[in-house]
Amino acid sequence: ALDATVKWMNDNNIKVIFPSPGGKEWNQNSAEKFSRESNIILICGRYKGVDERVIDEYVTDQYSVGNFVMTGGEIPALIIMDSIARLIPGALNNIESILNDSFSHQLLDHPHYTNPREFRKRSVPEVLLNGNHKHIDQWRLEHRESRTINYRPDLWEKYIKVKESESQNG
């Protein structure tokens, strides 16, 4: 039965992901890549992992979700699945959520506000209430950049490199 399954996997180009501390870093680009796959299998290790022969025989990709140790591979597998699933067309109602999320274009997301307009003497920024979409888009970009500079300078460096490359190429 296992041989038939392996043959089917090979015939159908099935990707087998093993969450592992030794794998490549799982990131937004990884999720985007795998969101285009038709079939994915995730293998979850427990305690000391998975028999190396199984990894050698079946695993096509190993990824790490961070530099820490967990009791099993189930939570990393859920992280991987969720980050892929939200990119599949129809999974989210609003395509803008995907296009402007944290890590899209190497920037963190901008602040979000809901009702009421004022909460504990903190108001929603007026620019978000005035209906001028050009100003709103500018405010959002400024805050995405500001947050990225302050919280994730590593992403900011990547963003600057992409911007420089774009300006040189076009």
GROMACS elastic network, one bead per residue, 0.5 to 0.9 nm:
[ bonds ]
;  ai    aj funct       b0    kb
    1     4     6  0.51967   500
    1     5     6  0.62882   500
    1     6     6  0.87107   500
    2     5     6  0.50257   500
    2     6     6  0.61404   500
    2     7     6  0.85765   500
    3     6     6  0.50550   500
    3     7     6  0.61280   500
    3     8     6  0.85702   500
    4     7     6  0.50806   500
    4     8     6  0.61638   500
    4     9     6  0.85859   500
    5     8     6  0.50425   500
    5     9     6  0.61110   500
    5    10     6  0.86373   500
    6    10     6  0.61534   500
    6    11     6  0.85102   500
    6    58     6  0.77286   500
    7    10     6  0.51365   500
    7    11     6  0.60388   500
    7    12     6  0.85413   500
    8    11     6  0.50602   500
    8    12     6  0.60931   500
    8    13     6  0.84768   500
    8    14     6  0.83662   500
    9    12     6  0.52488   500
    9    13     6  0.59440   500
    9    15     6  0.80618   500
    9    16     6  0.89700   500
   10    13     6  0.51566   500
   10    14     6  0.64283   500
   11    14     6  0.79642   500
   12    39     6  0.83312   500
   13    39     6  0.81132   500
   14    37     6  0.82884   500
   14    38     6  0.79074   500
   14    39     6  0.55412   500
   14    40     6  0.59044   500
   14    41     6  0.73300   500
   14    60     6  0.85306   500
   15    34     6  0.86297   500
   15    37     6  0.78699   500
   15    38     6  0.89674   500
   15    39     6  0.66453   500
   15    41     6  0.62328   500
   15    42     6  0.84693   500
   15    59     6  0.76203   500
   15    60     6  0.58436   500
   15    61     6  0.72849   500
   16    39     6  0.88315   500
   16    40     6  0.58654   500
   16    42     6  0.57463   500
   16    43     6  0.71706   500
   16    58     6  0.67654   500
   16    60     6  0.51319   500
   16    61     6  0.62635   500
   16    62     6  0.84718   500
   17    40     6  0.72978   500
   17    41     6  0.61486   500
   17    43     6  0.62794   500
   17    44     6  0.88882   500
   17    59     6  0.59968   500
   17    60     6  0.62459   500
   17    62     6  0.56264   500
   17    63     6  0.72364   500
   17    77     6  0.86134   500
   18    23     6  0.81615   500
   18    41     6  0.85783   500
   18    42     6  0.58574   500
   18    43     6  0.50682   500
   18    44     6  0.65176   500
   18    45     6  0.79058   500
   18    55     6  0.77731   500
   18    59     6  0.64264   500
   18    60     6  0.81176   500
   18    61     6  0.63759   500
   18    63     6  0.64992   500
   18    64     6  0.87071   500
   18    73     6  0.81614   500
   18    77     6  0.81214   500
   19    22     6  0.85775   500
   19    23     6  0.70349   500
   19    42     6  0.77225   500
   19    43     6  0.72908   500
   19    44     6  0.67828   500
   19    45     6  0.77983   500
   19    61     6  0.85551   500
   19    62     6  0.56995   500
   19    64     6  0.56316   500
   19    65     6  0.73515   500
   19    73     6  0.61349   500
   19    74     6  0.87109   500
   19    76     6  0.62115   500
   19    77     6  0.64723   500
   19    80     6  0.84874   500
   20    23     6  0.52573   500
   20    24     6  0.85365   500
   20    44     6  0.89066   500
   20    45     6  0.82285   500
   20    49     6  0.81628   500
   20    62     6  0.60094   500
   20    63     6  0.56421   500
   20    64     6  0.51095   500
   20    65     6  0.79879   500
   20    73     6  0.77115   500
   20    76     6  0.86406   500
   21    24     6  0.83228   500
   21    25     6  0.88898   500
   21    62     6  0.85716   500
   21    63     6  0.72535   500
   21    65     6  0.76677   500
   21    66     6  0.73823   500
   21    67     6  0.69333   500
   21    68     6  0.76019   500
   21    69     6  0.74368   500
   22    25     6  0.89200   500
   22    62     6  0.73672   500
   22    63     6  0.72328   500
   22    64     6  0.65230   500
   23    26     6  0.83048   500
   23    61     6  0.77646   500
   23    65     6  0.86302   500
   24    61     6  0.84968   500
   24    62     6  0.63810   500
   24    64     6  0.57187   500
   24    65     6  0.85930   500
   25    30     6  0.84182   500
   25    62     6  0.89270   500
   25    63     6  0.56937   500
   25    64     6  0.50263   500
   25    65     6  0.62068   500
   25    66     6  0.71111   500
   26    29     6  0.79855   500
   26    30     6  0.58340   500
   26    31     6  0.75612   500
   26    63     6  0.55471   500
   26    64     6  0.56754   500
   26    65     6  0.52963   500
   26    66     6  0.78819   500
   26    80     6  0.76707   500
   27    30     6  0.52271   500
   27    31     6  0.64733   500
   27    32     6  0.88083   500
   27    65     6  0.78778   500
   27    83     6  0.87768   500
   27   103     6  0.86840   500
   28    31     6  0.50457   500
   28    32     6  0.61796   500
   28    33     6  0.86003   500
   28    83     6  0.75670   500
   28    84     6  0.87775   500
   28   103     6  0.65676   500
   28   104     6  0.77282   500
   29    32     6  0.50394   500
   29    33     6  0.61313   500
   29    34     6  0.87010   500
   29   103     6  0.89466   500
   30    33     6  0.50935   500
   30    34     6  0.62603   500
   30    35     6  0.85048   500
   30    80     6  0.89497   500
   30    84     6  0.84227   500
   31    34     6  0.52922   500
   31    35     6  0.59568   500
   31    36     6  0.89643   500
   31    80     6  0.71798   500
   31    81     6  0.84607   500
   31    82     6  0.89432   500
   31    83     6  0.57349   500
   31    85     6  0.85155   500
   31    87     6  0.76936   500
   32    35     6  0.51385   500
   32    36     6  0.70312   500
   32    83     6  0.84085   500
   32    84     6  0.67166   500
   32    87     6  0.68257   500
   32    88     6  0.89779   500
   33    36     6  0.59285   500
   33    37     6  0.75515   500
   33    84     6  0.85681   500
   34    37     6  0.52026   500
   34    38     6  0.85902   500
   34    40     6  0.80519   500
   34    84     6  0.65146   500
   35    38     6  0.80506   500
   35    83     6  0.86569   500
   35    84     6  0.51075   500
   35    85     6  0.68961   500
   35    86     6  0.85768   500
   35    87     6  0.61083   500
   35    88     6  0.59549   500
   36    84     6  0.89056   500
   36    87     6  0.88702   500
   36    88     6  0.77763   500
   37    40     6  0.69897   500
   42    59     6  0.89000   500
   42    77     6  0.64918   500
   42    80     6  0.89022   500
   42    81     6  0.86667   500
   43    50     6  0.84517   500
   43    59     6  0.81884   500
   43    73     6  0.76544   500
   43    74     6  0.85846   500
   43    77     6  0.78577   500
   44    49     6  0.77236   500
   44    50     6  0.77864   500
   44    72     6  0.68244   500
   44    74     6  0.56216   500
   44    75     6  0.88524   500
   44    76     6  0.83395   500
   44    77     6  0.68704   500
   45    48     6  0.71029   500
   45    50     6  0.51472   500
   45    51     6  0.89127   500
   45    71     6  0.88090   500
   45    72     6  0.56020   500
   45    74     6  0.76680   500
   46    49     6  0.50519   500
   46    50     6  0.71935   500
   46    71     6  0.65549   500
   46    73     6  0.62890   500
   46    74     6  0.83498   500
   47    50     6  0.88170   500
   47    70     6  0.84174   500
   47    71     6  0.56881   500
   47    72     6  0.58709   500
   47    73     6  0.87647   500
   48    51     6  0.89554   500
   48    71     6  0.86486   500
   48    72     6  0.83551   500
   49    52     6  0.86088   500
   49    72     6  0.76005   500
   49    73     6  0.80041   500
   50    53     6  0.83811   500
   50    54     6  0.69659   500
   50    55     6  0.70709   500
   51    54     6  0.54610   500
   51    55     6  0.67339   500
   51    56     6  0.89275   500
   52    55     6  0.50210   500
   52    56     6  0.61157   500
   52    57     6  0.85221   500
   53    57     6  0.59781   500
   53    58     6  0.84633   500
   54    57     6  0.51176   500
   54    58     6  0.58608   500
   54    59     6  0.73514   500
   55    58     6  0.55624   500
   55    60     6  0.83248   500
   56    59     6  0.63310   500
   56    60     6  0.86053   500
   57    60     6  0.87760   500
   59    62     6  0.72709   500
   64    67     6  0.75225   500
   64    76     6  0.79231   500
   65    68     6  0.84447   500
   65    76     6  0.62125   500
   65    77     6  0.89930   500
   65    79     6  0.77690   500
   65    80     6  0.79889   500
   66    69     6  0.83156   500
   69    72     6  0.85184   500
   70    73     6  0.72795   500
   70    75     6  0.82069   500
   70    76     6  0.84930   500
   71    74     6  0.87391   500
   72    75     6  0.71494   500
   72    76     6  0.80939   500
   73    76     6  0.53823   500
   73    77     6  0.60179   500
   73    78     6  0.86589   500
   74    77     6  0.50456   500
   74    78     6  0.62299   500
   74    79     6  0.87263   500
   75    79     6  0.62323   500
   75    80     6  0.86281   500
   76    80     6  0.62166   500
   76    81     6  0.85840   500
   77    80     6  0.50536   500
   77    81     6  0.60512   500
   77    82     6  0.85337   500
   78    82     6  0.59324   500
   78    83     6  0.84187   500
   79    82     6  0.53062   500
   79    83     6  0.61615   500
   79    84     6  0.86242   500
   80    83     6  0.53517   500
   80    84     6  0.62934   500
   80    85     6  0.86230   500
   81    84     6  0.52006   500
   81    85     6  0.59114   500
   81    86     6  0.86551   500
   82    85     6  0.50799   500
   82    86     6  0.62318   500
   82    87     6  0.88528   500
   83    86     6  0.58218   500
   83    87     6  0.70957   500
   84    87     6  0.55213   500
   84    88     6  0.69440   500
   85    88     6  0.53915   500
   85    89     6  0.87933   500
   85    91     6  0.67362   500
   86    89     6  0.79802   500
   86    90     6  0.84903   500
   86    91     6  0.54469   500
   86    92     6  0.62283   500
   86    98     6  0.79367   500
   87    90     6  0.84154   500
   87    91     6  0.69116   500
   87    92     6  0.77766   500
   87    98     6  0.69698   500
   88    91     6  0.56618   500
   88    92     6  0.80774   500
   89    92     6  0.73458   500
   89    95     6  0.84885   500
   90    93     6  0.65189   500
   90    94     6  0.87629   500
   90    95     6  0.86958   500
   92    95     6  0.68093   500
   92    97     6  0.77167   500
   92    98     6  0.81258   500
   93    96     6  0.89849   500
   93    97     6  0.84294   500
   94    97     6  0.55578   500
   94    98     6  0.75682   500
   95    98     6  0.54118   500
   95    99     6  0.64311   500
   95   100     6  0.88039   500
   96   100     6  0.59136   500
   96   101     6  0.80292   500
   97   100     6  0.56450   500
   97   101     6  0.57286   500
   98   101     6  0.53930   500
   98   102     6  0.87668   500
   98   104     6  0.77275   500
   99   104     6  0.63774   500
   99   105     6  0.86250   500
  100   103     6  0.82195   500
  100   104     6  0.59105   500
  100   105     6  0.80508   500
  100   107     6  0.87259   500
  100   108     6  0.87131   500
  100   109     6  0.67746   500
  100   110     6  0.87161   500
  101   104     6  0.55708   500
  101   105     6  0.88194   500
  101   107     6  0.81986   500
  101   108     6  0.70309   500
  101   109     6  0.54013   500
  101   110     6  0.85191   500
  102   105     6  0.82775   500
  102   106     6  0.75622   500
  102   107     6  0.58143   500
  102   110     6  0.81182   500
  102   144     6  0.84066   500
  103   108     6  0.54888   500
  103   109     6  0.75329   500
  103   155     6  0.80950   500
  104   107     6  0.60524   500
  104   108     6  0.75740   500
  104   109     6  0.83882   500
  105   108     6  0.86419   500
  105   159     6  0.68623   500
  105   162     6  0.84087   500
  106   148     6  0.84652   500
  106   155     6  0.57260   500
  106   156     6  0.70220   500
  106   157     6  0.88931   500
  106   158     6  0.65111   500
  106   159     6  0.51358   500
  106   160     6  0.89413   500
  106   162     6  0.84827   500
  107   110     6  0.89369   500
  107   144     6  0.59817   500
  107   145     6  0.64182   500
  107   147     6  0.81164   500
  107   148     6  0.57532   500
  107   149     6  0.89089   500
  107   152     6  0.86624   500
  107   155     6  0.66648   500
  107   156     6  0.69930   500
  107   159     6  0.68986   500
  108   143     6  0.88113   500
  108   144     6  0.54497   500
  108   145     6  0.73759   500
  108   146     6  0.89154   500
  108   147     6  0.64268   500
  108   148     6  0.54210   500
  108   151     6  0.86607   500
  108   152     6  0.80781   500
  108   155     6  0.83591   500
  109   112     6  0.86914   500
  109   140     6  0.82650   500
  109   141     6  0.88007   500
  109   143     6  0.79790   500
  109   144     6  0.53384   500
  109   145     6  0.87310   500
  109   147     6  0.77929   500
  109   148     6  0.83735   500
  110   139     6  0.86591   500
  110   140     6  0.55326   500
  110   141     6  0.72946   500
  110   142     6  0.82921   500
  110   143     6  0.53200   500
  110   145     6  0.83407   500
  110   146     6  0.88206   500
  110   147     6  0.73568   500
  111   140     6  0.77708   500
  111   143     6  0.72249   500
  111   144     6  0.79947   500
  111   147     6  0.88834   500
  113   116     6  0.87551   500
  113   117     6  0.82699   500
  113   124     6  0.63858   500
  113   125     6  0.87562   500
  113   128     6  0.89408   500
  114   117     6  0.72362   500
  114   124     6  0.80666   500
  115   118     6  0.76176   500
  115   119     6  0.84239   500
  115   124     6  0.86558   500
  116   119     6  0.64502   500
  116   123     6  0.85559   500
  116   124     6  0.84650   500
  117   122     6  0.82841   500
  117   123     6  0.56533   500
  117   124     6  0.54423   500
  117   125     6  0.88619   500
  118   121     6  0.59887   500
  118   122     6  0.53848   500
  118   124     6  0.64313   500
  119   122     6  0.51336   500
  119   123     6  0.63980   500
  119   124     6  0.85575   500
  120   123     6  0.83040   500
  123   126     6  0.80818   500
  124   127     6  0.85263   500
  124   128     6  0.71849   500
  124   129     6  0.77421   500
  125   128     6  0.57275   500
  125   129     6  0.72155   500
  126   129     6  0.52200   500
  126   130     6  0.64759   500
  127   130     6  0.55093   500
  127   131     6  0.77543   500
  127   132     6  0.76250   500
  127   135     6  0.67739   500
  127   136     6  0.61369   500
  127   139     6  0.75303   500
  128   131     6  0.68792   500
  128   132     6  0.80164   500
  128   133     6  0.85109   500
  128   135     6  0.82107   500
  128   136     6  0.57389   500
  128   139     6  0.82304   500
  129   132     6  0.82762   500
  129   136     6  0.87013   500
  130   133     6  0.85187   500
  130   135     6  0.88605   500
  130   136     6  0.84981   500
  131   134     6  0.89053   500
  131   135     6  0.84870   500
  131   136     6  0.77241   500
  132   135     6  0.54763   500
  132   136     6  0.62142   500
  132   137     6  0.87228   500
  133   137     6  0.59434   500
  133   138     6  0.84318   500
  134   137     6  0.52160   500
  134   138     6  0.62477   500
  134   139     6  0.86718   500
  135   138     6  0.50338   500
  135   139     6  0.60832   500
  135   140     6  0.85503   500
  136   139     6  0.50643   500
  136   140     6  0.61314   500
  136   141     6  0.86401   500
  137   140     6  0.50940   500
  137   141     6  0.61976   500
  137   142     6  0.86301   500
  138   141     6  0.51648   500
  138   142     6  0.61498   500
  138   143     6  0.86115   500
  139   142     6  0.51673   500
  139   143     6  0.61931   500
  139   144     6  0.85680   500
  140   143     6  0.51773   500
  140   144     6  0.60408   500
  140   145     6  0.85703   500
  141   144     6  0.50137   500
  141   145     6  0.61317   500
  141   146     6  0.84852   500
  142   145     6  0.52117   500
  142   146     6  0.60601   500
  142   147     6  0.85917   500
  143   147     6  0.59126   500
  143   148     6  0.83200   500
  144   147     6  0.53087   500
  144   148     6  0.61380   500
  144   149     6  0.86492   500
  145   148     6  0.51275   500
  145   149     6  0.61337   500
  145   150     6  0.86184   500
  145   156     6  0.76918   500
  146   149     6  0.51963   500
  146   150     6  0.61755   500
  146   151     6  0.84639   500
  147   150     6  0.51745   500
  147   151     6  0.57402   500
  147   152     6  0.75162   500
  148   151     6  0.53356   500
  148   153     6  0.62794   500
  148   154     6  0.85148   500
  148   155     6  0.66643   500
  148   156     6  0.57831   500
  149   152     6  0.58386   500
  149   153     6  0.50068   500
  149   154     6  0.84098   500
  149   155     6  0.79266   500
  149   156     6  0.56280   500
  149   157     6  0.86753   500
  150   153     6  0.65377   500
  150   156     6  0.89743   500
  151   154     6  0.89089   500
  152   155     6  0.54312   500
  152   156     6  0.64712   500
  152   157     6  0.89657   500
  153   157     6  0.62574   500
  153   158     6  0.87657   500
  154   157     6  0.53653   500
  154   158     6  0.67185   500
  154   159     6  0.88829   500
  155   158     6  0.50821   500
  155   159     6  0.61364   500
  155   160     6  0.86668   500
  156   160     6  0.61655   500
  156   161     6  0.86211   500
  157   160     6  0.51979   500
  157   161     6  0.63107   500
  157   162     6  0.87532   500
  158   161     6  0.51077   500
  158   162     6  0.62537   500
  158   163     6  0.86581   500
  159   162     6  0.51529   500
  159   163     6  0.61783   500
  159   164     6  0.86088   500
  160   163     6  0.50294   500
  160   164     6  0.60577   500
  160   165     6  0.84907   500
  161   164     6  0.50999   500
  161   165     6  0.60746   500
  161   166     6  0.85556   500
  162   165     6  0.50651   500
  162   166     6  0.61073   500
  162   167     6  0.86379   500
  163   166     6  0.50820   500
  163   167     6  0.61956   500
  163   168     6  0.86605   500
  164   167     6  0.51686   500
  164   168     6  0.62295   500
  164   169     6  0.86303   500
  165   168     6  0.51655   500
  165   169     6  0.61309   500
  165   170     6  0.85464   500
  166   169     6  0.51240   500
  166   170     6  0.59428   500
  167   170     6  0.54531   500
